[in-house]
Structures are given as C-alpha cells and as structure tokens.
Amino acid sequence: GSHMMRTYTAVQKRGSVGRSIDVNRYRGYDELRHDLARMFGIEGQLEDPQTSDWKLVYVAHENAILLVGDDPWEEFVNCVQSIKILSSAEVQQMS
C-alpha cells in the first residue's frame, strides 16, 4: 500500500509544554488554529488574527519566520518546520 509520510511539526508557546502535530491531518488554516488554541488552552484566541493577542508564526526553510495564514495552505504544509505561538510583545521584539 502507499505509505503517506507522517511529518510531525513542533509547536511552541512560552510557558507551555511544547506539542507535536501532524499538519497533514488538517484541511486548512481554520482547523489548525482551532486545534492549536484548544491544545494550548487559549480557545477562541487564535481564530481571528486581527483581534488576537497571540500571533501564529512558523519557521520555514533557511529559518525564515513567516506569519501563518499568509501563504496558500499547500505551500505552508510543504515548508513548515516548526510553529510558534507568540504574544504581541514577543512579535514586537522580533521586528
């Protein structure tokens, strides 16, 4: 049978235990945001990037840090290496 590669992606948030998810399980960004919010106990706080205090970013090739949701889903799935849930303060420190 055809073997689908299971690729696990580390998810980190300051002050929480890191998790591992399989991004291929999700159908899109909404599902991903919803699940991560539930996992890290911040339900309803990731769904709307405009109003949220949390920013979802991911590390891609060559350590580029990109905002989750900016790229087509398939592209994201192909190049995500790890995901970070950052507070607005942490994002400001980065830029």
N, C-alpha and C positions, 0 to 999 in steps of 0.2 A: 504493500500500500504506500501511497505517497506520504511522506513524513513532513509535516509542516514544522518549520523551525520555531521553537518556542524561545522568544527572546525576552529576557527579563530586564526591566529598567528600574534602576534605583530611584526612589523618591525621598527627598529630604526636606525637613522643616525644622528650624531651630527649636530646640526644647522638646522635640518629639522623637520617638524611636523611628528610624528610617524604615521604609517599606520597599517591597519589590513588586512590580506589577508587570503583566504581560500586555503591552499596548495593542497587540493584535486581537485581543479579546473584545476591544471596544469598536463601536461603529462610527464614532466621531467625537468631536471635542466636548459636546454637551454631556455625553455619557461619562467621558473621562473626568471632567470637572466635578460632576455629581458624585462619582465614586470616590475621588480623592478627598472631597470635602467630608464625606461620610467617614472615610478611613481615619482622617486626622481630627475628627470632632469639630469641624468648622462648617457644618451643614448650612447651605444657603449663602455661604460667604464667598464661594468661588464662581458661582454661576454667572454673575454679571461683572465682568472685568471693569466696567466703568465706575461702579459704585463700591467695589470691594476694597477692603484694606489689604487684601492679600493679592500678590501677583504670582502667576504661574509662569515660570520661565524654564527653558530647557537648554542643556548643553548639547551642541551638535559637533560635527567634525571640526577639528582644529580649535576646540574649546570656545567656539563662538557661542555667546549666550543670547538666546532669542526668546521672544515672547510667545508662549503657547497660544495658538489660535491665529497667528499671522500667516501661516503657510497652509496650502492645501493639505488635508488630513493625510493622504497617502505619502506626501513628501515628509511630513512630520514623523510618521511611523518609520520611514526608511532611514531617517538620520538622527533620531533622538538617541542620546547616550545616557543621559540622566535628567531628572526633573527636580526642580527646587521650588518650594513654596516660600516666597519671600514676603516680608512685611513691607509696607510702603517705605519705611525708614531704611530698610536694607537695600531697597532698589535705589533710593536716592544716593546712598553711599557708593553704589556701583557706578553711577553715571558721572 
